[in-house]
Amino acid sequence: MSVAAFSVLENLLPATKARLAKADLDQRQEFYTQLTNHCWSPDRLLEV
């Protein structure tokens, strides 16, 4: 992962909360789904 990509992801990480509402869980699920899709994307092979 490039430094720029890491910087963007670092700013998008979900904040820590004492209690999580359903909306918080949905938001985190969407974030981790996007992160996983990026990590496992065949397009990443072209970055090397």
PyMOL Python script that loads the backbone (N, CA, C, O; Angstrom):
from pymol import cmd

cmd.read_pdbstr("""\
ATOM      1  N   MET A   1       0.856  -1.171   0.000  1.00  0.00           N
ATOM      2  CA  MET A   1       0.000   0.000   0.000  1.00  0.00           C
ATOM      3  C   MET A   1       0.899   1.229   0.000  1.00  0.00           C
ATOM      4  O   MET A   1       1.893   1.297   0.722  1.00  0.00           O
ATOM      5  N   SER A   2       0.532   2.173  -0.807  1.00  0.00           N
ATOM      6  CA  SER A   2       1.340   3.387  -0.891  1.00  0.00           C
ATOM      7  C   SER A   2       1.157   4.239   0.361  1.00  0.00           C
ATOM      8  O   SER A   2       0.189   4.077   1.105  1.00  0.00           O
ATOM      9  N   VAL A   3       2.093   5.137   0.577  1.00  0.00           N
ATOM     10  CA  VAL A   3       2.016   6.043   1.730  1.00  0.00           C
ATOM     11  C   VAL A   3       0.755   6.890   1.645  1.00  0.00           C
ATOM     12  O   VAL A   3       0.089   7.114   2.656  1.00  0.00           O
ATOM     13  N   ALA A   4       0.421   7.363   0.447  1.00  0.00           N
ATOM     14  CA  ALA A   4      -0.779   8.191   0.275  1.00  0.00           C
ATOM     15  C   ALA A   4      -2.035   7.402   0.616  1.00  0.00           C
ATOM     16  O   ALA A   4      -2.933   7.922   1.278  1.00  0.00           O
ATOM     17  N   ALA A   5      -2.106   6.148   0.170  1.00  0.00           N
ATOM     18  CA  ALA A   5      -3.275   5.316   0.463  1.00  0.00           C
ATOM     19  C   ALA A   5      -3.380   5.071   1.963  1.00  0.00           C
ATOM     20  O   ALA A   5      -4.474   5.117   2.526  1.00  0.00           O
ATOM     21  N   PHE A   6      -2.245   4.810   2.614  1.00  0.00           N
ATOM     22  CA  PHE A   6      -2.260   4.599   4.056  1.00  0.00           C
ATOM     23  C   PHE A   6      -2.755   5.843   4.777  1.00  0.00           C
ATOM     24  O   PHE A   6      -3.544   5.743   5.717  1.00  0.00           O
ATOM     25  N   SER A   7      -2.305   7.000   4.349  1.00  0.00           N
ATOM     26  CA  SER A   7      -2.719   8.259   4.968  1.00  0.00           C
ATOM     27  C   SER A   7      -4.227   8.450   4.858  1.00  0.00           C
ATOM     28  O   SER A   7      -4.876   8.871   5.816  1.00  0.00           O
ATOM     29  N   VAL A   8      -4.779   8.144   3.695  1.00  0.00           N
ATOM     30  CA  VAL A   8      -6.229   8.268   3.497  1.00  0.00           C
ATOM     31  C   VAL A   8      -6.955   7.294   4.409  1.00  0.00           C
ATOM     32  O   VAL A   8      -7.920   7.673   5.072  1.00  0.00           O
ATOM     33  N   LEU A   9      -6.508   6.042   4.453  1.00  0.00           N
ATOM     34  CA  LEU A   9      -7.160   5.047   5.296  1.00  0.00           C
ATOM     35  C   LEU A   9      -7.052   5.414   6.772  1.00  0.00           C
ATOM     36  O   LEU A   9      -7.994   5.209   7.537  1.00  0.00           O
ATOM     37  N   GLU A  10      -5.910   5.955   7.167  1.00  0.00           N
ATOM     38  CA  GLU A  10      -5.712   6.345   8.560  1.00  0.00           C
ATOM     39  C   GLU A  10      -6.756   7.378   8.985  1.00  0.00           C
ATOM     40  O   GLU A  10      -7.249   7.335  10.111  1.00  0.00           O
ATOM     41  N   ASN A  11      -7.089   8.295   8.095  1.00  0.00           N
ATOM     42  CA  ASN A  11      -8.080   9.326   8.397  1.00  0.00           C
ATOM     43  C   ASN A  11      -9.502   8.799   8.356  1.00  0.00           C
ATOM     44  O   ASN A  11     -10.409   9.443   8.882  1.00  0.00           O
ATOM     45  N   LEU A  12      -9.719   7.643   7.743  1.00  0.00           N
ATOM     46  CA  LEU A  12     -11.064   7.085   7.620  1.00  0.00           C
ATOM     47  C   LEU A  12     -11.376   6.034   8.675  1.00  0.00           C
ATOM     48  O   LEU A  12     -12.508   5.559   8.763  1.00  0.00           O
ATOM     49  N   LEU A  13     -10.384   5.669   9.474  1.00  0.00           N
ATOM     50  CA  LEU A  13     -10.638   4.640  10.478  1.00  0.00           C
ATOM     51  C   LEU A  13     -11.740   5.085  11.431  1.00  0.00           C
ATOM     52  O   LEU A  13     -11.778   6.240  11.854  1.00  0.00           O
ATOM     53  N   PRO A  14     -12.639   4.159  11.764  1.00  0.00           N
ATOM     54  CA  PRO A  14     -13.724   4.512  12.677  1.00  0.00           C
ATOM     55  C   PRO A  14     -13.194   4.948  14.043  1.00  0.00           C
ATOM     56  O   PRO A  14     -12.219   4.398  14.554  1.00  0.00           O
ATOM     57  N   ALA A  15     -13.850   5.935  14.614  1.00  0.00           N
ATOM     58  CA  ALA A  15     -13.468   6.433  15.936  1.00  0.00           C
ATOM     59  C   ALA A  15     -13.873   5.420  17.006  1.00  0.00           C
ATOM     60  O   ALA A  15     -14.835   4.670  16.837  1.00  0.00           O
ATOM     61  N   THR A  16     -13.126   5.412  18.103  1.00  0.00           N
ATOM     62  CA  THR A  16     -13.462   4.552  19.227  1.00  0.00           C
ATOM     63  C   THR A  16     -14.628   5.155  19.994  1.00  0.00           C
ATOM     64  O   THR A  16     -14.647   6.356  20.263  1.00  0.00           O
ATOM     65  N   LYS A  17     -15.602   4.320  20.347  1.00  0.00           N
ATOM     66  CA  LYS A  17     -16.764   4.785  21.102  1.00  0.00           C
ATOM     67  C   LYS A  17     -17.042   3.816  22.241  1.00  0.00           C
ATOM     68  O   LYS A  17     -16.775   2.620  22.128  1.00  0.00           O
ATOM     69  N   ALA A  18     -17.575   4.335  23.332  1.00  0.00           N
ATOM     70  CA  ALA A  18     -17.911   3.492  24.476  1.00  0.00           C
ATOM     71  C   ALA A  18     -19.112   2.600  24.165  1.00  0.00           C
ATOM     72  O   ALA A  18     -19.168   1.447  24.592  1.00  0.00           O
ATOM     73  N   ARG A  19     -20.072   3.146  23.415  1.00  0.00           N
ATOM     74  CA  ARG A  19     -21.267   2.380  23.032  1.00  0.00           C
ATOM     75  C   ARG A  19     -21.474   2.532  21.532  1.00  0.00           C
ATOM     76  O   ARG A  19     -21.252   3.601  20.964  1.00  0.00           O
ATOM     77  N   LEU A  20     -21.895   1.459  20.912  1.00  0.00           N
ATOM     78  CA  LEU A  20     -22.130   1.488  19.476  1.00  0.00           C
ATOM     79  C   LEU A  20     -23.621   1.327  19.179  1.00  0.00           C
ATOM     80  O   LEU A  20     -24.263   0.384  19.642  1.00  0.00           O
ATOM     81  N   ALA A  21     -24.148   2.250  18.410  1.00  0.00           N
ATOM     82  CA  ALA A  21     -25.528   2.152  17.941  1.00  0.00           C
ATOM     83  C   ALA A  21     -25.521   1.358  16.634  1.00  0.00           C
ATOM     84  O   ALA A  21     -24.461   1.124  16.053  1.00  0.00           O
ATOM     85  N   LYS A  22     -26.699   0.948  16.175  1.00  0.00           N
ATOM     86  CA  LYS A  22     -26.801   0.202  14.921  1.00  0.00           C
ATOM     87  C   LYS A  22     -26.187   0.993  13.771  1.00  0.00           C
ATOM     88  O   LYS A  22     -25.503   0.418  12.923  1.00  0.00           O
ATOM     89  N   ALA A  23     -26.419   2.294  13.730  1.00  0.00           N
ATOM     90  CA  ALA A  23     -25.852   3.128  12.661  1.00  0.00           C
ATOM     91  C   ALA A  23     -24.321   3.089  12.697  1.00  0.00           C
ATOM     92  O   ALA A  23     -23.676   3.081  11.648  1.00  0.00           O
ATOM     93  N   ASP A  24     -23.738   3.065  13.903  1.00  0.00           N
ATOM     94  CA  ASP A  24     -22.281   2.973  14.033  1.00  0.00           C
ATOM     95  C   ASP A  24     -21.771   1.641  13.486  1.00  0.00           C
ATOM     96  O   ASP A  24     -20.760   1.591  12.786  1.00  0.00           O
ATOM     97  N   LEU A  25     -22.483   0.567  13.814  1.00  0.00           N
ATOM     98  CA  LEU A  25     -22.092  -0.752  13.321  1.00  0.00           C
ATOM     99  C   LEU A  25     -22.209  -0.832  11.804  1.00  0.00           C
ATOM    100  O   LEU A  25     -21.345  -1.403  11.139  1.00  0.00           O
ATOM    101  N   ASP A  26     -23.275  -0.262  11.262  1.00  0.00           N
ATOM    102  CA  ASP A  26     -23.456  -0.248   9.807  1.00  0.00           C
ATOM    103  C   ASP A  26     -22.335   0.532   9.132  1.00  0.00           C
ATOM    104  O   ASP A  26     -21.817   0.113   8.097  1.00  0.00           O
ATOM    105  N   GLN A  27     -21.961   1.667   9.719  1.00  0.00           N
ATOM    106  CA  GLN A  27     -20.880   2.488   9.166  1.00  0.00           C
ATOM    107  C   GLN A  27     -19.553   1.727   9.196  1.00  0.00           C
ATOM    108  O   GLN A  27     -18.801   1.745   8.222  1.00  0.00           O
ATOM    109  N   ARG A  28     -19.272   1.066  10.306  1.00  0.00           N
ATOM    110  CA  ARG A  28     -18.031   0.294  10.416  1.00  0.00           C
ATOM    111  C   ARG A  28     -18.021  -0.870   9.433  1.00  0.00           C
ATOM    112  O   ARG A  28     -16.996  -1.168   8.821  1.00  0.00           O
ATOM    113  N   GLN A  29     -19.166  -1.524   9.287  1.00  0.00           N
ATOM    114  CA  GLN A  29     -19.245  -2.639   8.347  1.00  0.00           C
ATOM    115  C   GLN A  29     -18.942  -2.164   6.929  1.00  0.00           C
ATOM    116  O   GLN A  29     -18.212  -2.826   6.192  1.00  0.00           O
ATOM    117  N   GLU A  30     -19.497  -1.026   6.551  1.00  0.00           N
ATOM    118  CA  GLU A  30     -19.247  -0.467   5.219  1.00  0.00           C
ATOM    119  C   GLU A  30     -17.767  -0.128   5.050  1.00  0.00           C
ATOM    120  O   GLU A  30     -17.186  -0.404   4.001  1.00  0.00           O
ATOM    121  N   PHE A  31     -17.155   0.466   6.070  1.00  0.00           N
ATOM    122  CA  PHE A  31     -15.730   0.800   6.008  1.00  0.00           C
ATOM    123  C   PHE A  31     -14.884  -0.452   5.797  1.00  0.00           C
ATOM    124  O   PHE A  31     -14.033  -0.488   4.907  1.00  0.00           O
ATOM    125  N   TYR A  32     -15.117  -1.482   6.617  1.00  0.00           N
ATOM    126  CA  TYR A  32     -14.296  -2.682   6.513  1.00  0.00           C
ATOM    127  C   TYR A  32     -14.572  -3.452   5.229  1.00  0.00           C
ATOM    128  O   TYR A  32     -13.677  -4.120   4.712  1.00  0.00           O
ATOM    129  N   THR A  33     -15.783  -3.373   4.708  1.00  0.00           N
ATOM    130  CA  THR A  33     -16.092  -3.981   3.413  1.00  0.00           C
ATOM    131  C   THR A  33     -15.290  -3.295   2.314  1.00  0.00           C
ATOM    132  O   THR A  33     -14.705  -3.965   1.463  1.00  0.00           O
ATOM    133  N   GLN A  34     -15.258  -1.971   2.326  1.00  0.00           N
ATOM    134  CA  GLN A  34     -14.483  -1.233   1.323  1.00  0.00           C
ATOM    135  C   GLN A  34     -12.986  -1.520   1.459  1.00  0.00           C
ATOM    136  O   GLN A  34     -12.289  -1.686   0.459  1.00  0.00           O
ATOM    137  N   LEU A  35     -12.503  -1.577   2.685  1.00  0.00           N
ATOM    138  CA  LEU A  35     -11.090  -1.866   2.918  1.00  0.00           C
ATOM    139  C   LEU A  35     -10.732  -3.255   2.388  1.00  0.00           C
ATOM    140  O   LEU A  35      -9.710  -3.424   1.723  1.00  0.00           O
ATOM    141  N   THR A  36     -11.568  -4.240   2.682  1.00  0.00           N
ATOM    142  CA  THR A  36     -11.335  -5.602   2.209  1.00  0.00           C
ATOM    143  C   THR A  36     -11.377  -5.669   0.691  1.00  0.00           C
ATOM    144  O   THR A  36     -10.538  -6.322   0.071  1.00  0.00           O
ATOM    145  N   ASN A  37     -12.344  -5.000   0.097  1.00  0.00           N
ATOM    146  CA  ASN A  37     -12.431  -4.987  -1.367  1.00  0.00           C
ATOM    147  C   ASN A  37     -11.176  -4.380  -1.983  1.00  0.00           C
ATOM    148  O   ASN A  37     -10.702  -4.850  -3.017  1.00  0.00           O
ATOM    149  N   HIS A  38     -10.643  -3.350  -1.361  1.00  0.00           N
ATOM    150  CA  HIS A  38      -9.407  -2.734  -1.863  1.00  0.00           C
ATOM    151  C   HIS A  38      -8.232  -3.708  -1.720  1.00  0.00           C
ATOM    152  O   HIS A  38      -7.448  -3.883  -2.653  1.00  0.00           O
ATOM    153  N   CYS A  39      -8.119  -4.327  -0.565  1.00  0.00           N
ATOM    154  CA  CYS A  39      -6.989  -5.226  -0.311  1.00  0.00           C
ATOM    155  C   CYS A  39      -6.979  -6.422  -1.256  1.00  0.00           C
ATOM    156  O   CYS A  39      -5.916  -6.857  -1.697  1.00  0.00           O
ATOM    157  N   TRP A  40      -8.152  -6.951  -1.566  1.00  0.00           N
ATOM    158  CA  TRP A  40      -8.242  -8.155  -2.390  1.00  0.00           C
ATOM    159  C   TRP A  40      -8.543  -7.860  -3.855  1.00  0.00           C
ATOM    160  O   TRP A  40      -8.819  -8.784  -4.621  1.00  0.00           O
ATOM    161  N   SER A  41      -8.497  -6.615  -4.251  1.00  0.00           N
ATOM    162  CA  SER A  41      -8.805  -6.238  -5.630  1.00  0.00           C
ATOM    163  C   SER A  41      -7.704  -6.691  -6.591  1.00  0.00           C
ATOM    164  O   SER A  41      -6.524  -6.448  -6.337  1.00  0.00           O
ATOM    165  N   PRO A  42      -8.081  -7.347  -7.693  1.00  0.00           N
ATOM    166  CA  PRO A  42      -7.080  -7.716  -8.703  1.00  0.00           C
ATOM    167  C   PRO A  42      -6.394  -6.485  -9.309  1.00  0.00           C
ATOM    168  O   PRO A  42      -5.274  -6.588  -9.810  1.00  0.00           O
ATOM    169  N   ASP A  43      -7.045  -5.343  -9.268  1.00  0.00           N
ATOM    170  CA  ASP A  43      -6.448  -4.113  -9.798  1.00  0.00           C
ATOM    171  C   ASP A  43      -5.178  -3.726  -9.042  1.00  0.00           C
ATOM    172  O   ASP A  43      -4.326  -3.024  -9.585  1.00  0.00           O
ATOM    173  N   ARG A  44      -5.048  -4.175  -7.804  1.00  0.00           N
ATOM    174  CA  ARG A  44      -3.847  -3.859  -7.023  1.00  0.00           C
ATOM    175  C   ARG A  44      -2.606  -4.489  -7.633  1.00  0.00           C
ATOM    176  O   ARG A  44      -1.496  -4.000  -7.421  1.00  0.00           O
ATOM    177  N   LEU A  45      -2.779  -5.577  -8.394  1.00  0.00           N
ATOM    178  CA  LEU A  45      -1.629  -6.208  -9.044  1.00  0.00           C
ATOM    179  C   LEU A  45      -0.975  -5.266 -10.044  1.00  0.00           C
ATOM    180  O   LEU A  45       0.220  -5.375 -10.322  1.00  0.00           O
ATOM    181  N   LEU A  46      -1.757  -4.348 -10.579  1.00  0.00           N
ATOM    182  CA  LEU A  46      -1.229  -3.396 -11.552  1.00  0.00           C
ATOM    183  C   LEU A  46      -0.392  -2.309 -10.880  1.00  0.00           C
ATOM    184  O   LEU A  46       0.375  -1.622 -11.555  1.00  0.00           O
ATOM    185  N   GLU A  47      -0.528  -2.142  -9.564  1.00  0.00           N
ATOM    186  CA  GLU A  47       0.214  -1.119  -8.829  1.00  0.00           C
ATOM    187  C   GLU A  47       1.678  -1.503  -8.635  1.00  0.00           C
ATOM    188  O   GLU A  47       2.520  -0.637  -8.401  1.00  0.00           O
ATOM    189  N   VAL A  48       1.979  -2.774  -8.729  1.00  0.00           N
ATOM    190  CA  VAL A  48       3.342  -3.258  -8.456  1.00  0.00           C
ATOM    191  C   VAL A  48       4.250  -2.980  -9.612  1.00  0.00           C
ATOM    192  O   VAL A  48       5.434  -3.316  -9.562  1.00  0.00           O
TER     193      VAL A  48
END
""", "prot")
cmd.dss("prot")
cmd.show_as("cartoon", "prot")
cmd.util.cbc("prot")
cmd.orient("prot")
